[in-house]
């Protein structure tokens, strides 16, 4: 079928006339899911190996916090760079560059032999990995109508949990049989394989004949007309940009805390050996996976039943804030490892459900041509929050030796995020760019 015929279907159909058809967009979502999973496998590897590497290189808690800060600082810089780059060159090439950089950086960790070497390698890893979410969100904006975006984001974002589940399965097995250096090689290989598949198979909806005219019409059923590229500097003056950025700044650090510090928390609190860390981590992120999908489904379902995007997104995020709250008291009153893992699991699930809706704000409020840049600005804000969290965790552990103050912050910050988002975007409508 020619491109003219396919385009004409989208032009002649209104949102109410177009039915949900086709499935190719969900294959794209599956690719995004896998990339996000491998992104987190590479990111989580050093967290799982931290007890082993600390023994080999005589790191203390502050040394590891410094490595995390190097990662997060480069991650913050990379988000802005990749957000702008992806809007200019598209999701396909932007994603490819990001994965190539982070794969090479992760592989380089197998070659270093000092604290300084790991700082530089992790900084390069952070810079490359920052391109994952701007590229994935750009692809979702291209491939999904608004009514399905939260679900699509929830599904690919579930890859973060799968990545964290896979890491404690793969890394200890490789590390105990071949040594810690080969653990970096084995996990980097997953991203390299994905890159080859992505380069061959990804195209925009208009560039592939695998999408029927009917599915193309559905994808474009609620999309505003295309517009010229929006200057990056212009975007920072919209309050909708800062609603997303502030939401990320407040809540992303909590996820980074879970990603980089939970293995150490369980090792130190419950005296686990590296090969036994997998059990509580897997429980936490299996629960978390369900939250990511449920959060996207809930708001998408509300929209399908007639709710506005504004009500659906914000009501879901408020519910998530209440679900996170118990983790603030987990380390104070719960001293059983399995019970703690379940409580943290529900908190991570609520975070992922919250994020699935937060990630839709750029595409809810900006045209597709600006989604990468806005998500990059927000991602940088979230990463800067992560830098502050890495510093804060290190200082709290140095001063108190306990994780309790961090969990209290992690359990309460989401209410502030909801208030900030609603205050800046009371209606969550598409901006008007002159």
ZIKA-V287830 format. One line per field, one symbol per residue. phi: phi as a letter, one per 40 degrees, with the letter a starting at -180 (. if undefined). A space follows every 50 residues. Layout:
phi->???
This chain:
phi->.cccccccccccbcdcccccbgacccccccccdcccccdcccccdccccd ccccccbgcbdcccccccccdcccccccdcccdcccccbgcccccccccc ccccccccccbcaacccccccccccccccccccdccccccccbbcdcbcc cccccccccdccccccdccccccccccbhcccccccccccccccdccccc bcacdccbccbcccccccdccbccdcbcdcddccccccccccccccdcdc bddcccccccbcdcdccccbfccdcbcddcccddccccdccccccccccc ccccchccddccccccccdcccccddccbcccbbbbccccccccdccccc cccdcdccccddccbbcdcbcccccccccccccccccccdcccdcccccb gbcddccccccbccccccccccccbcbfbccbbc
